[in-house]
C-alpha cells in the first residue's frame, strides 16, 4: 500500500527563527508557526482554534529563513511530518511531532495603497519573498544571485 507524508502550513512565526549548525556543518533553522482556524459553535457563535507547529529547515533554506523572517511574519511551508522520540535523564520517554520543510514561500502581510506588496526590501530582515514555490534542490541552485543577494 502506498503512503503519503505531506503537510502544507500557512501561518505566522511565533518567535524569531533560531539558526544552528549540525556537527557536520549543515545549517538548521527551527521556528514555530501559528496556524489559526475559525469555527462556528452549535449556538452560532464563532471561536478560534490556534495550533502551534514546530518546523525545521535545513541548508540554504534554513539560512534564508533565518535571515529574512522574524516573529509575526507570515510564511507558507510545504513539508513532511517527522516524529522525534527521546528519553529524558530521569528515564521518561518523550516524543514530539514536527514538520521538516521541503519548500517554502514568504507571504506578504501588508498591502500598499496600489495593492502591491508592502513591507521591507530583500536586504532587510523580514523582507517579502517574491520567488516561486520551489523544491529545496531547485532553490539551493537559484537562491543566491551573482552578487550574493537573494533574488526576489
C-alpha positions in Angstrom: 0.0 0.0 0.0 1.3 3.5 -0.9 1.8 6.1 1.7 1.9 9.9 1.7 3.5 12.3 4.2 2.8 15.8 3.0 2.0 18.9 5.0 1.0 22.5 3.9 1.0 25.2 6.5 0.2 28.9 6.1 0.7 30.8 9.3 2.8 33.4 11.3 6.0 32.9 13.1 5.6 33.0 16.9 9.2 33.9 17.5 12.3 34.8 15.6 13.9 31.7 13.9 16.9 30.1 15.6 19.8 29.2 13.3 22.2 26.5 14.4 24.7 24.2 12.7 25.0 20.4 12.9 28.3 18.8 13.8 28.7 18.1 10.0 28.3 21.8 9.2 24.7 21.7 7.9 22.7 24.9 8.8 19.4 24.1 10.7 16.7 26.7 11.3 14.0 26.0 13.9 10.9 28.1 14.3 7.3 27.8 15.3 4.3 28.7 13.1 0.9 29.5 14.5 -2.0 28.4 12.3 -5.4 29.8 13.0 -8.8 28.2 12.3 -12.2 29.9 12.8 -15.0 27.6 13.8 -18.7 28.1 14.4 -20.1 26.6 17.7 -23.5 24.9 17.8 -25.0 28.1 19.3 -23.9 30.1 16.2 -21.0 31.9 17.9 -17.5 31.7 16.4 -14.4 30.7 18.1 -10.8 30.5 17.0 -8.6 27.5 17.3 -4.8 28.0 17.2 -2.3 25.3 16.5 1.4 25.9 17.1 3.7 23.8 14.9 7.4 23.4 15.2 9.3 23.5 11.9 12.8 22.6 10.9 14.5 23.7 7.8 18.0 22.7 6.5 20.7 24.0 4.3 20.2 27.2 2.2 16.5 27.2 3.1 17.5 27.4 6.8 19.9 30.3 6.2 17.3 32.2 4.0 14.5 31.8 6.6 16.8 32.9 9.5 18.0 35.9 7.5 14.6 37.3 6.3 12.0 36.1 8.7 11.0 37.4 12.1 8.3 37.0 14.7 4.9 37.7 13.4 5.8 37.3 9.7 3.6 35.0 7.5 5.1 32.0 5.7 3.9 29.2 3.5 5.5 25.8 4.2 5.4 22.6 2.3 7.0 19.7 4.1 6.6 16.4 5.8 5.9 15.2 9.3 8.7 13.8 11.5 8.3 12.1 14.9 11.2 12.8 17.3 11.5 10.4 20.2 13.9 10.6 23.1 14.4 9.6 26.8 14.9 12.2 29.5 17.7 12.0 32.1 15.1 10.7 34.5 14.2 7.9 32.1 10.8 9.3 30.9 10.1 8.7 27.2 9.1 11.8 25.3 8.1 12.4 21.7 7.0 15.3 19.5 5.6 15.7 16.0 7.4 18.3 13.8 7.4 19.4 10.2 10.5 19.3 8.1 10.5 21.9 5.3 10.7 20.7 1.7 9.9 24.2 0.2 8.6 27.5 1.4 7.5 30.9 0.3 7.5 34.2 2.1 3.9 35.7 2.1 3.1 39.3 2.1 1.4 40.6 5.2 0.9 44.1 4.1 -0.6 45.8 1.0 0.1 49.3 -0.1 -2.5 51.7 -1.5 -1.7 50.4 -5.0 -2.4 46.8 -3.9 1.3 45.8 -4.2 3.3 44.1 -1.5 4.4 46.4 1.3 7.0 45.5 3.9 10.7 45.5 3.7 13.0 45.0 0.8 15.1 41.9 0.3 18.1 43.4 2.0 16.2 44.0 5.3 15.2 41.5 8.0 11.6 40.4 7.4 11.7 41.2 3.7 8.9 39.9 1.4 9.8 37.0 -0.9 8.5 37.1 -4.4 10.1 33.9 -5.6 8.4 30.8 -6.8 7.3 28.0 -4.6 10.1 25.6 -5.3 11.6 22.3 -4.2 14.6 22.6 -1.9 17.0 21.3 -4.5 16.0 23.8 -7.2 16.0 26.7 -4.6 19.6 25.9 -3.5 20.8 26.4 -7.1 18.8 29.6 -7.6 18.7 31.3 -4.2 21.9 33.4 -4.4 22.5 35.6 -7.4 25.9 36.6 -8.9 26.4 39.3 -6.3 25.4 37.2 -3.3 21.9 38.8 -3.0 18.8 36.8 -2.7 16.8 37.4 -6.0 13.2 38.2 -5.1 
